[in-house]
C-alpha cells in the first residue's frame, strides 16, 4: 500500500511532494514503532527514497507529465513501475545476501518470481487512485481508503486462515511440536542452503515407554508424551534449534552451529533435567523416573545427505540404549570395534544372562555395561594380550553377578546402608564367585568377580589381600569399577563429575588403587570420553 501511494504521488504531485510525504510517514512510523531498531527505519527510508527518485526520472524521461493521468502516458507508468520494482527487489536482495550465504542472483530470481503480480497490482491501484484524485478528489480518496481497508482486512483474514492451515499441517496433533514431515523438509533445506556449515543432529527415544503404556493405559501414555514434549520445548526454546516429534516416542533436535561437545553438553543436561522432572506413574519404569536415550551425530561440511546423518544418529541412539538406556552417545566409527566384541558368541550369551540376573536392578545392569565399555578401551590402552583383554572384558561384564542374591530394598536404598546391610552387600563377591564357579568355561573370571573390592593397601574385602598379591586384572578392575561407581547417576541425587572422580583416583593412588594403573586409566578417560568431563 505504501508503494501505491508513492507511485500515484509521483504521477500527480511530482518528486518534491513525494519525498516530503515519505519523510513525514517515516517519522510517524518511527515514533509508532519505537521498539524497532533505528537502522531498519533508516534502511526503509533510504530504499524508498532511491525508488521514488528513480521512478520519477524514468517517468519524466519517457514522456510522462506530472498531474496528468491518461492512456497516452501508459508506457511511462509501466516503465516507472518496472524500475521502481527492480530497485526494490535488488535492495531487498542485497539485504538478504548480506545476512546469508545464498547467491545474490538466486535471491533476486526468487523475489522476481514471487512478487511480480503484486507490483502490477500496485500499478493498477495507483492509476485508479490517480484518476479518482484528479476528477473526484474527496469522494475518490474516501472510496479508495475504504477499498484499501477492505482489501487489508480480507488479506489479513486469508493470511490468518493460511497460517492456521500451515501450522496444522506442520504440527503434531498430540504434542504440538513440529511433525516428521516438517522436520524432514527443514533438515533438507538446511543441508542444501548451508551445506558447509557445522550442524549437530540428535535423535532421542523415551525409555521403556511401552511399559508405561502397558501399566497405565494409552490415554495416560499420551499425557506422558505431551509432558515430554513440553519439557523438550522448554529446553530447546532459548536456542535456535528445530525440534520435532519424529514418530511414536522418538524425537529429533537440529542444533545449527553446534559442535559435538556443545551438542553433547546440551542433550546430556536436558536428560538430567528430565530425570529430575516428576510425572505421575514413572515409578514403574526401570529407572524410577522419566528418561530418554539419545544419539548425536555432528556434520561439519562432509558430503552427507540427510538420510546418512539420520542413520548415524540412529546408530548412536541404538548404542546408547545398548549401554542400559538413560544416557547420551556421540556417534563414533570406533564403536564398530566394541560392536564386534558384543557380537562374539560368549559375550553375547554372557550379557543375556547378566541382563536376566540383574533385571531386578537396572542400575547394576547399567553399571556392568559401563564397566564393560571402560574395560574394552582400557585393555587397548594397556595393550593387554588377547587372553588378558578378553578375561578383563568378560570379568567387567559379570563382576557384580552376586548382587542377584541381595534384596531390592538394600540394592535400591537411597540413604546410607546400616552395618548389617553393608555386611550383606559385601557378600555379593563370594556369592558371585559361587555362581560362576558352576561353569568351568568361566573359571578364569573367578578372581575378578571375587577380588575386585580388594584394596592395594590391604583394607579391602573379602580377604584383605595387599599389593601384588591381588591378581593384576582384579587390581585393574577395581579402578574401573570404583570410577564408575563414583560417577553413576541416580535421579534426584547428586553425583561426582568426571573431574571430581579423577581427583579421587589420584588421591587414593597407592592406597585403594595400584598406582601403576591410575594415570593410564585417567589418560584413557580423557582421550575417550572428553565430552563427559564437564557435568
LOTI-905608 format. One line per field, with one value per residue (C-alpha): residue number from 1; residue in one letter; y, x, z. Coordinates in Angstrom, 2 decimals, always signed. Layout:
k NUM,...
r A,...
yy Y,...
xx X,...
zz Z,...
END
This chain:
k 1,2,3,4,5,6,7,8,9,10,11,12,13,14,15,16,17,18,19,20,21,22,23,24,25,26,27,28,29,30,31,32,33,34,35,36,37,38,39,40,41,42,43,44,45,46,47,48,49,50,51,52,53,54,55,56,57,58,59,60,61,62,63,64,65,66,67,68,69,70,71,72,73,74,75,76,77,78,79,80,81,82,83,84,85,86,87,88,89,90,91,92,93,94,95,96,97,98,99,100,101,102,103,104,105,106,107,108,109,110,111,112,113,114,115,116,117,118,119,120,121,122,123,124,125,126,127,128,129,130,131,132,133,134,135,136,137,138,139,140,141,142,143,144,145,146,147,148,149,150,151,152,153,154,155,156,157,158,159,160,161,162,163,164,165,166,167,168,169,170,171,172,173,174,175,176,177,178,179,180,181,182,183,184,185,186,187,188,189,190,191,192,193,194,195,196,197,198,199,200,201,202,203,204,205,206,207,208,209,210,211,212,213,214,215,216,217,218,219,220,221,222,223,224,225,226,227,228,229,230,231,232,233,234,235,236,237,238,239,240,241,242,243,244,245,246,247,248,249,250,251,252,253,254,255,256,257,258,259,260,261,262,263,264,265,266,267,268,269,270,271,272,273,274,275,276,277,278,279,280,281,282,283,284,285,286,287,288,289,290,291,292,293,294,295,296,297,298,299,300,301,302,303,304,305,306,307,308,309,310,311,312,313,314,315,316,317,318,319,320,321,322,323,324,325,326,327,328,329,330,331,332,333,334,335,336,337,338,339,340,341,342,343,344,345,346,347,348,349,350,351,352,353,354,355,356,357,358,359,360,361,362,363,364,365,366,367,368,369,370,371,372,373,374,375,376,377,378,379,380,381,382,383,384,385,386,387,388,389,390,391,392,393,394,395,396,397,398,399,400,401,402,403,404,405,406,407,408,409,410,411,412,413,414,415,416,417,418,419,420,421,422,423,424,425,426,427,428,429,430,431,432,433,434,435,436,437,438,439,440,441,442,443,444,445,446,447,448,449,450,451,452,453,454,455,456,457,458,459,460,461,462,463,464,465,466,467,468,469,470,471,472,473,474,475,476,477,478,479,480,481,482,483,484,485,486,487,488,489,490,491,492,493,494,495,496,497,498,499,500,501,502,503,504,505,506,507,508,509,510,511,512,513,514,515,516,517,518,519,520,521,522,523,524,525,526,527,528,529,530,531,532,533,534,535
r X,X,X,X,X,X,X,X,X,X,X,X,X,X,X,X,X,X,X,X,X,X,X,X,X,X,X,X,X,X,X,X,X,X,X,X,X,X,X,X,X,X,X,X,X,X,X,X,X,X,X,X,X,X,X,X,X,X,X,X,X,X,X,X,X,X,X,X,X,X,X,X,X,X,X,X,X,X,X,X,X,X,X,X,X,X,X,X,X,X,X,X,X,X,X,X,X,X,X,X,X,X,X,X,X,X,X,X,X,X,X,X,X,X,X,X,X,X,X,X,X,X,X,X,X,X,X,X,X,X,X,X,X,X,X,X,X,X,X,X,X,X,X,X,X,X,X,X,X,X,X,X,X,X,X,X,X,X,X,X,X,X,X,X,X,X,X,X,X,X,X,X,X,X,X,X,X,X,X,X,X,X,X,X,X,X,X,X,X,X,X,X,X,X,X,X,X,X,X,X,X,X,X,X,X,X,X,X,X,X,X,X,X,X,X,X,X,X,X,X,X,X,X,X,X,X,X,X,X,X,X,X,X,X,X,X,X,X,X,X,X,X,X,X,X,X,X,X,X,X,X,X,X,X,X,X,X,X,X,X,X,X,X,X,X,X,X,X,X,X,X,X,X,X,X,X,X,X,X,X,X,X,X,X,X,X,X,X,X,X,X,X,X,X,X,X,X,X,X,X,X,X,X,X,X,X,X,X,X,X,X,X,X,X,X,X,X,X,X,X,X,X,X,X,X,X,X,X,X,X,X,X,X,X,X,X,X,X,X,X,X,X,X,X,X,X,X,X,X,X,X,X,X,X,X,X,X,X,X,X,X,X,X,X,X,X,X,X,X,X,X,X,X,X,X,X,X,X,X,X,X,X,X,X,X,X,X,X,X,X,X,X,X,X,X,X,X,X,X,X,X,X,X,X,X,X,X,X,X,X,X,X,X,X,X,X,X,X,X,X,X,X,X,X,X,X,X,X,X,X,X,X,X,X,X,X,X,X,X,X,X,X,X,X,X,X,X,X,X,X,X,X,X,X,X,X,X,X,X,X,X,X,X,X,X,X,X,X,X,X,X,X,X,X,X,X,X,X,X,X,X,X,X,X,X,X,X,X,X,X,X,X,X,X,X,X,X,X,X,X,X,X,X,X,X,X,X,X,X,X,X,X,X,X,X,X,X,X,X,X,X,X,X,X,X,X,X,X,X,X,X,X,X,X,X
yy +0.00,+2.39,+1.90,+2.59,+5.99,+6.89,+5.96,+7.97,+10.87,+10.76,+10.80,+13.60,+15.76,+15.30,+14.50,+17.08,+16.36,+12.60,+12.85,+15.12,+12.61,+9.83,+11.80,+12.55,+8.96,+7.62,+9.88,+8.80,+5.13,+5.54,+7.15,+4.49,+1.58,+2.87,-0.66,-1.35,-0.93,+2.51,+1.07,-0.70,+2.62,+4.18,+1.27,+1.57,+5.36,+5.09,+2.32,+4.25,+7.43,+5.65,+4.03,+7.27,+9.30,+6.63,+6.08,+9.84,+10.44,+7.40,+8.66,+12.14,+10.80,+8.59,+11.41,+11.37,+14.64,+15.49,+15.94,+14.08,+10.63,+9.11,+6.39,+8.28,+8.03,+4.32,+3.32,+5.87,+4.47,+0.92,+1.77,+3.84,+0.99,-1.59,+0.48,+1.05,-2.70,-3.79,-1.40,-2.64,-6.28,-5.51,-3.62,-6.36,-8.98,-7.18,-7.21,-10.97,-11.55,-9.83,-11.94,-15.31,-17.26,-17.64,-16.26,-12.76,-13.80,-16.68,-14.37,-11.83,-14.57,-15.79,-12.27,-11.62,-14.82,-14.27,-10.52,-9.55,-9.98,-7.85,-4.99,-4.92,-4.84,-1.82,-0.07,-0.62,+0.62,+3.70,+4.55,+4.12,+6.37,+8.94,+9.13,+9.45,+12.20,+14.22,+14.00,+13.40,+14.19,+13.90,+11.06,+9.30,+9.45,+8.16,+5.32,+4.37,+4.38,+2.18,-0.25,-0.41,-1.09,-3.83,-5.40,-5.22,-6.94,-9.58,-10.26,-10.39,-12.94,-15.05,-14.87,-15.95,-18.92,-19.84,-19.55,-21.79,-24.38,-24.27,-24.61,-27.56,-29.27,-28.81,-29.68,-32.94,-33.10,-34.64,-32.77,-29.52,-29.92,-29.91,-33.20,-35.65,-34.06,-30.53,-31.74,-33.63,-30.62,-28.23,-30.59,-30.97,-27.20,-26.54,-29.16,-27.61,-23.95,-24.30,-27.38,-26.45,-25.15,-27.06,-28.81,-31.36,-33.73,-35.53,-38.41,-39.32,-42.05,-42.19,-45.21,-48.04,-46.11,-49.36,-50.49,-47.20,-47.64,-51.23,-50.23,-47.04,-47.23,-45.33,-42.21,-41.73,-42.59,-39.71,-37.40,-38.52,-37.71,-34.25,-33.71,-34.81,-32.50,-29.54,-30.35,-30.64,-27.30,-25.61,-26.98,-26.02,-22.70,-20.48,-21.68,-21.58,-25.29,-27.13,-29.86,-32.28,-35.47,-37.92,-40.70,-42.67,-41.93,-40.71,-37.03,-35.15,-31.92,-29.93,-27.77,-25.33,-24.19,-26.60,-28.86,-32.33,-31.09,-28.37,-30.74,-33.42,-30.97,-29.62,-33.01,-34.58,-31.59,-31.92,-35.63,-34.91,-32.20,-34.60,-37.30,-34.89,-33.80,-35.98,-37.27,-39.42,-43.14,-43.11,-45.15,-48.31,-47.64,-49.40,-46.14,-44.92,-41.67,-40.30,-40.80,-40.95,-42.30,-40.02,-40.36,-37.42,-37.01,-33.83,-32.60,-30.27,-29.91,-33.57,-34.70,-36.49,-36.34,-36.20,-39.95,-40.76,-38.39,-39.71,-43.25,-42.34,-40.61,-43.72,-45.91,-43.69,-43.93,-47.72,-47.71,-45.52,-47.95,-50.92,-49.39,-49.67,-46.59,-43.15,-41.88,-39.92,-41.27,-39.41,-41.28,-42.77,-45.04,-46.78,-48.23,-50.89,-52.50,-52.71,-53.86,-56.73,-57.72,-57.63,-59.96,-62.62,-65.64,-65.98,-62.30,-62.18,-65.19,-63.85,-60.47,-62.15,-63.98,-60.78,-58.94,-61.66,-61.97,-58.22,-57.41,-56.56,-53.67,-51.69,-49.56,-52.59,-53.77,-50.33,-50.15,-53.52,-52.32,-49.14,-51.02,-53.40,-50.42,-48.89,-52.29,-52.57,-49.22,-49.72,-53.12,-51.40,-48.60,-51.05,-53.25,-56.34,-59.68,-61.07,-63.55,-60.97,-58.45,-60.91,-62.02,-58.38,-57.54,-60.61,-60.08,-56.45,-57.53,-60.13,-58.81,-57.89,-61.04,-61.89,-58.99,-61.21,-62.63,-59.24,-57.90,-54.98,-52.94,-52.93,-52.53,-49.56,-47.88,-44.15,-43.44,-44.85,-48.61,-49.61,-52.01,-55.16,-54.12,-53.32,-56.77,-58.32,-56.08,-57.16,-60.81,-60.25,-61.02,-64.50,-65.18,-64.13,-66.50,-69.37,-68.61,-68.58,-71.41,-73.79,-73.09,-74.33,-72.17,-69.09,-70.25,-67.53,-64.90,-66.07,-63.81,-60.71,-61.45,-62.36,-59.86,-56.62,-54.98,-55.81,-52.67,-52.11,-51.18,-54.39,-52.79,-54.29,-57.35,-60.31,-61.45,-58.23,-59.01,-56.42,-55.10,-57.54,-60.48,-59.24,-60.56,-57.93,-57.92,-57.60,-54.53,-53.03,-53.83,-52.21,-48.86,-49.15,-50.27,-47.52,-44.79,-45.74,-46.09,-42.53,-41.12,-43.23,-41.09,-41.64,-39.37,-36.65,-37.32,-35.54,-37.37,-36.77,-35.26,-36.98,-34.36,-34.93,-38.71,-38.31,-36.25,-39.03,-41.66,-39.67,-39.08,-42.83,-43.92,-46.25,-46.75,-48.17,-48.37,-49.75,-46.57,-48.08,-48.21,-44.99,-42.48,-44.68,-45.05,-41.27,-40.75,-43.21,-41.39,-38.02,-39.42,-41.48,-39.51,-35.80,-34.81,-36.31,-34.50,-31.50,-32.15
xx +0.00,+2.91,+4.19,+0.72,+0.65,+4.22,+3.69,+0.48,+2.24,+5.00,+2.49,+0.28,+2.33,+5.96,+9.24,+9.42,+5.95,+6.60,+9.86,+8.18,+5.35,+7.93,+9.77,+6.59,+5.32,+8.77,+8.85,+5.33,+6.21,+9.45,+7.51,+4.79,+7.25,+9.77,+10.94,+12.12,+15.91,+16.89,+18.88,+15.78,+13.89,+16.89,+17.14,+13.45,+13.67,+16.78,+15.27,+12.04,+13.98,+16.06,+12.98,+10.94,+13.75,+14.48,+10.77,+10.19,+13.05,+12.14,+8.53,+9.62,+12.32,+9.80,+7.32,+5.21,+3.74,+3.19,-0.52,-1.69,-3.21,-4.31,-3.81,-1.09,+1.22,+0.64,+4.14,+5.65,+3.62,+4.69,+8.39,+8.47,+6.83,+9.30,+12.31,+10.71,+10.06,+13.56,+15.25,+13.03,+13.89,+17.60,+17.78,+15.90,+18.04,+21.22,+19.92,+19.30,+22.60,+24.48,+22.82,+23.03,+25.39,+22.90,+23.94,+22.55,+21.24,+19.30,+17.70,+16.70,+15.18,+13.05,+11.78,+11.01,+9.05,+7.09,+6.37,+5.79,+1.99,+1.91,+3.76,+1.42,-1.48,+0.19,+0.46,-3.24,-4.27,-2.05,-3.62,-7.14,-6.26,-4.70,-7.82,-10.06,-7.91,-7.89,-11.62,-13.30,-10.69,-12.79,-15.10,-12.21,-9.99,-12.84,-13.65,-10.00,-9.43,-12.48,-11.32,-7.82,-9.20,-11.50,-8.68,-6.40,-8.98,-9.63,-5.89,-5.44,-8.25,-6.90,-3.41,-4.73,-6.55,-3.44,-1.26,-3.60,-3.75,+0.03,+0.54,-1.84,-0.03,+3.35,+2.42,+1.98,-1.61,-0.73,+2.37,+2.08,+5.70,+6.70,+5.95,+8.05,+7.22,+8.14,+11.38,+12.45,+11.69,+13.56,+16.53,+16.83,+16.58,+19.33,+21.59,+21.10,+21.49,+24.13,+25.95,+29.38,+28.26,+28.52,+25.37,+24.55,+21.59,+20.19,+17.74,+16.14,+13.79,+11.78,+12.99,+10.54,+7.54,+5.73,+5.98,+4.44,+1.60,+1.01,+0.83,-1.23,-3.05,-2.70,-4.54,-2.05,+0.71,-0.49,-0.30,+3.29,+4.13,+2.57,+4.58,+7.78,+7.02,+6.63,+9.96,+11.65,+10.20,+11.30,+14.81,+15.19,+13.29,+16.18,+18.23,+17.85,+17.03,+14.46,+12.80,+10.08,+8.26,+9.75,+7.24,+5.87,+8.13,+11.02,+12.02,+14.71,+16.62,+18.62,+21.33,+22.85,+26.43,+26.91,+29.95,+29.95,+30.98,+28.30,+25.59,+26.57,+26.56,+23.14,+21.49,+23.05,+21.95,+18.41,+18.45,+19.38,+16.73,+14.05,+15.27,+14.51,+11.14,+8.49,+5.48,+2.68,+3.36,+7.04,+7.89,+7.03,+9.86,+13.20,+15.00,+12.21,+11.99,+11.21,+14.29,+15.46,+18.36,+19.98,+22.28,+24.17,+25.93,+27.80,+28.06,+30.99,+30.99,+31.31,+29.35,+26.50,+22.82,+20.05,+19.36,+23.01,+23.09,+19.78,+21.11,+24.25,+22.19,+20.02,+23.13,+24.34,+20.88,+20.99,+24.40,+23.07,+20.20,+22.57,+24.51,+21.43,+19.43,+19.14,+22.35,+23.63,+26.08,+28.01,+28.38,+31.84,+33.08,+35.26,+32.07,+32.41,+35.20,+33.06,+30.07,+32.13,+33.04,+29.38,+28.56,+31.02,+29.00,+30.41,+29.99,+26.52,+25.37,+27.00,+25.31,+21.94,+22.49,+23.61,+20.54,+18.26,+20.09,+20.21,+16.74,+15.66,+18.15,+18.59,+21.33,+23.54,+23.00,+23.86,+26.88,+28.08,+27.64,+29.63,+32.40,+32.46,+32.84,+35.65,+37.37,+37.31,+39.06,+41.45,+42.55,+43.51,+45.26,+47.35,+47.94,+46.98,+47.40,+44.37,+43.71,+44.12,+41.99,+39.16,+39.27,+39.18,+36.27,+34.24,+35.02,+33.91,+30.57,+29.82,+31.69,+28.53,+26.55,+26.42,+24.05,+21.25,+21.20,+20.69,+17.19,+15.78,+15.37,+19.12,+20.10,+17.78,+18.14,+18.72,+20.30,+23.44,+23.42,+23.41,+26.17,+24.07,+23.03,+26.64,+27.76,+25.13,+26.21,+29.85,+28.83,+27.99,+31.60,+31.53,+28.02,+29.17,+32.15,+29.80,+27.51,+30.15,+32.22,+29.49,+30.55,+34.09,+34.24,+34.16,+36.81,+39.27,+36.74,+36.58,+39.43,+37.84,+34.38,+35.66,+38.51,+37.53,+36.89,+40.31,+42.39,+46.06,+46.71,+45.12,+41.96,+39.55,+37.32,+36.68,+40.24,+42.18,+44.82,+47.55,+49.65,+50.60,+49.13,+45.91,+45.74,+46.68,+43.32,+41.42,+43.55,+42.70,+39.00,+38.99,+39.95,+37.35,+34.58,+35.30,+35.43,+32.03,+30.54,+31.64,+30.10,+26.92,+23.80,+20.56,+17.52,+17.06,+20.59,+23.91,+26.85,+30.56,+31.67,+34.37,+36.87,+35.98,+36.25,+39.67,+40.84,+39.62,+41.53,+44.75,+44.08,+43.66,+46.51,+48.80,+46.08,+42.95,+44.36,+47.50,+49.42,+50.88,+47.38,+45.81,+47.40,+46.96,+43.29,+42.91,+44.62,+42.18,+39.18,+40.43,+41.12,+37.97,+35.38,+36.21,+32.54,+31.70,+34.39,+32.19,+28.87
zz +0.00,+0.67,-2.87,-4.28,-2.54,-3.56,-7.22,-7.56,-5.78,-8.42,-11.27,-9.89,-7.46,-8.56,-6.82,-4.01,-2.69,-2.85,-0.86,+1.70,+2.06,+2.52,+5.22,+7.16,+7.01,+8.03,+11.09,+12.11,+11.67,+13.67,+16.54,+16.41,+16.13,+18.66,+19.57,+16.00,+15.54,+14.18,+11.31,+10.00,+9.80,+8.06,+5.64,+4.67,+4.27,+2.09,-0.05,-0.71,-1.44,-4.08,-5.66,-5.71,-7.31,-9.93,-10.68,-11.06,-13.52,-15.62,-15.74,-16.92,-19.30,-21.11,-21.74,-18.60,-17.26,-13.60,-12.91,-16.00,-15.91,-19.20,-21.76,-23.75,-20.74,-20.10,-21.26,-18.82,-15.92,-16.73,-17.19,-13.98,-12.09,-13.54,-12.45,-9.05,-8.70,-9.84,-7.44,-4.61,-5.36,-5.71,-2.40,-0.52,-2.26,-1.12,+2.44,+2.42,+0.63,+3.46,+6.16,+4.33,+2.10,-0.75,-4.18,-4.91,-8.33,-6.79,-4.20,-6.86,-9.04,-6.13,-5.36,-9.05,-9.32,-6.11,-6.34,-9.99,-9.74,-6.57,-8.29,-11.27,-8.81,-7.14,-10.53,-11.31,-7.86,-8.21,-11.58,-10.16,-7.23,-9.59,-11.77,-8.72,-7.19,-10.44,-11.14,-7.75,-5.10,-1.91,-2.96,-4.69,-1.62,+0.61,-1.80,-2.24,+1.52,+2.01,-0.70,+0.79,+4.29,+2.99,+0.99,+4.02,+6.22,+3.56,+3.12,+6.89,+7.21,+4.34,+5.80,+9.20,+7.64,+5.64,+8.75,+10.75,+7.96,+7.55,+11.29,+11.45,+8.57,+10.23,+13.82,+15.64,+16.90,+20.26,+21.47,+19.49,+18.35,+14.69,+12.96,+10.94,+7.58,+8.65,+10.23,+7.10,+4.89,+7.21,+7.51,+3.74,+3.24,+5.79,+4.20,+0.75,+1.70,+4.46,+3.25,+4.61,+8.00,+11.26,+12.41,+15.10,+14.94,+17.98,+17.89,+21.22,+22.38,+25.61,+27.59,+28.31,+27.00,+26.13,+29.74,+30.91,+28.40,+29.48,+33.15,+32.90,+29.57,+26.30,+27.48,+30.30,+27.84,+25.64,+28.65,+29.20,+25.57,+25.99,+29.18,+27.47,+24.54,+26.92,+28.60,+25.22,+24.13,+27.37,+26.96,+23.29,+23.18,+24.39,+21.40,+17.63,+17.50,+15.40,+17.45,+16.39,+17.21,+14.75,+15.42,+18.37,+21.34,+19.14,+18.89,+16.96,+17.50,+14.93,+16.51,+13.96,+14.58,+17.49,+17.59,+19.13,+22.59,+22.74,+21.44,+23.96,+26.87,+25.90,+25.40,+28.48,+30.56,+29.16,+30.02,+33.65,+33.90,+32.60,+35.04,+37.89,+36.48,+38.12,+36.21,+37.60,+37.40,+36.34,+39.44,+37.44,+34.97,+35.50,+36.30,+38.59,+36.62,+33.16,+31.00,+27.40,+25.41,+22.85,+19.86,+18.34,+15.00,+14.02,+10.41,+9.69,+5.91,+4.95,+1.90,+3.62,+2.79,+5.38,+5.29,+6.07,+9.02,+10.34,+10.03,+12.01,+14.71,+14.89,+15.27,+18.11,+19.71,+19.43,+21.11,+23.94,+24.53,+24.42,+27.32,+29.57,+28.42,+30.07,+28.51,+25.54,+22.99,+20.31,+17.02,+16.71,+13.95,+16.56,+18.05,+15.36,+17.42,+20.54,+18.48,+17.07,+20.64,+21.62,+18.75,+19.89,+20.99,+24.50,+25.32,+23.80,+25.85,+28.98,+28.55,+28.15,+31.42,+33.18,+31.88,+33.26,+36.58,+37.19,+35.85,+39.40,+39.48,+36.26,+37.82,+38.48,+34.91,+33.50,+35.80,+34.47,+30.87,+31.51,+33.31,+30.33,+27.97,+30.03,+30.16,+26.36,+25.99,+28.92,+27.62,+24.37,+26.24,+28.31,+25.25,+27.17,+25.46,+23.67,+26.50,+29.30,+27.44,+26.96,+30.62,+31.79,+29.48,+30.44,+34.12,+33.86,+32.39,+35.05,+38.12,+40.10,+39.30,+43.03,+43.62,+42.34,+45.88,+47.54,+48.19,+46.22,+49.41,+50.01,+46.34,+45.81,+49.19,+48.74,+52.10,+53.70,+54.42,+58.08,+59.33,+58.84,+55.33,+54.47,+55.57,+53.31,+50.42,+50.79,+50.39,+46.71,+45.76,+47.34,+46.07,+42.61,+42.85,+43.78,+40.83,+38.09,+39.60,+38.45,+34.84,+34.07,+30.94,+33.22,+35.69,+34.62,+35.72,+39.35,+40.62,+39.07,+40.47,+43.93,+44.36,+42.59,+46.00,+47.42,+48.09,+47.26,+50.93,+52.21,+53.65,+51.15,+51.20,+51.28,+52.17,+52.88,+50.21,+49.69,+46.79,+44.06,+45.97,+44.37,+40.78,+38.18,+36.36,+39.66,+40.53,+37.14,+37.52,+40.98,+39.39,+36.63,+39.00,+41.54,+38.91,+37.51,+40.99,+41.75,+38.54,+38.47,+38.23,+40.07,+39.77,+42.40,+43.76,+43.27,+41.75,+41.17,+37.88,+35.85,+37.02,+40.67,+40.23,+38.60,+41.58,+43.89,+41.89,+42.26,+45.96,+46.58,+44.32,+46.32,+48.95,+47.37,+43.84,+42.24,+41.24,+38.07,+36.50,+37.82,+35.43,+32.32,+33.23,+33.64,+30.27,+28.68,+30.19,+28.95,+25.47,+25.01,+27.00,+26.62,+26.38,+29.76,+31.72,+32.48,+34.21
END
